[in-house]
Amino acid sequence: MLATRKTRFTLMPLIALGTLSLAVSIPTLASGHLYAASTQRYETVVVKPGDNLWTLAAARTASDGDVQATIDRVMADNHLETATLQPGQQIRVPI
């Protein structure tokens, strides 16, 4: 009868691999900086006859800001496909 040798499983290689992984990943994660996006505030505007996106955006854009960028943002935030507004329509405008 042949005697088979039982191999014992040791945790040492697994512990060494885990320690090595931590030694590499912790300094990498600790050196990174996380920046949270600032919370954007909105005002709900009810469109009046004669209002258009340009006048609404221009009234709420800083003097050194880009009105077209504000219009693009309003269109994206309100899921508008065109710049045409209807009286009584409610849109969210960043403030």
C-alpha positions in Angstrom: 0.0 0.0 0.0 1.4 3.3 -1.0 1.3 5.9 1.6 0.1 9.3 0.3 1.5 12.3 1.9 -1.1 14.9 3.0 -0.2 18.4 2.2 -1.1 21.0 4.7 -2.6 24.3 3.6 -0.9 27.2 5.2 -2.2 30.7 5.4 1.2 32.3 5.3 1.3 32.9 1.5 -2.2 34.4 1.6 -1.3 36.7 4.5 1.9 37.8 2.8 0.0 38.6 -0.4 -2.6 40.6 1.5 0.1 42.5 3.4 1.9 43.4 0.2 -1.4 44.5 -1.4 -2.1 46.8 1.5 1.5 48.1 1.5 1.1 49.2 -2.1 -2.5 50.5 -2.1 -2.7 52.4 1.1 -0.1 55.1 0.3 -1.6 55.4 -3.2 -5.1 56.0 -1.8 -3.9 58.3 1.0 -2.1 60.6 -1.4 -5.2 61.3 -3.5 -7.4 64.3 -2.9 -11.1 64.0 -3.2 -13.0 67.1 -4.2 -16.8 67.2 -3.9 -18.7 69.2 -6.5 -20.4 72.2 -5.0 -24.1 72.0 -4.7 -25.8 73.9 -7.5 -28.8 76.0 -6.4 -31.7 76.5 -8.7 -34.6 79.0 -9.0 -37.9 77.9 -10.7 -38.9 80.5 -13.2 -42.4 80.7 -14.8 -42.0 81.9 -18.4 -43.9 85.1 -19.3 -44.9 86.2 -22.7 -41.8 87.7 -24.5 -39.3 85.7 -22.3 -36.6 83.8 -24.0 -33.6 81.8 -22.8 -31.1 84.5 -23.6 -32.9 87.1 -21.4 -33.5 84.7 -18.6 -29.9 83.4 -18.6 -28.4 86.9 -19.0 -30.3 88.1 -16.0 -28.8 85.3 -13.9 -25.2 85.2 -15.2 -22.4 87.1 -13.5 -21.1 90.1 -15.4 -17.9 88.2 -16.2 -19.8 85.0 -16.9 -20.7 83.3 -20.2 -24.4 83.6 -21.0 -24.2 80.9 -23.6 -22.8 78.5 -21.0 -25.7 79.3 -18.8 -28.2 78.7 -21.6 -26.5 75.3 -22.3 -26.8 74.4 -18.7 -30.5 75.5 -18.5 -31.3 73.5 -21.6 -29.5 70.4 -20.2 -31.0 70.6 -16.8 -34.5 71.0 -18.1 -34.1 68.5 -20.9 -35.0 71.1 -23.6 -34.4 70.1 -27.2 -35.0 73.6 -28.5 -34.5 77.1 -27.1 -38.2 77.9 -27.7 -40.1 78.6 -24.5 -43.9 78.7 -24.0 -45.6 81.2 -21.6 -46.5 79.4 -18.4 -43.7 76.9 -18.8 -41.7 76.3 -15.6 -37.9 76.0 -16.0 -35.1 75.6 -13.5 -32.4 78.2 -13.8 -29.1 78.0 -11.8 -28.6 81.0 -9.4 
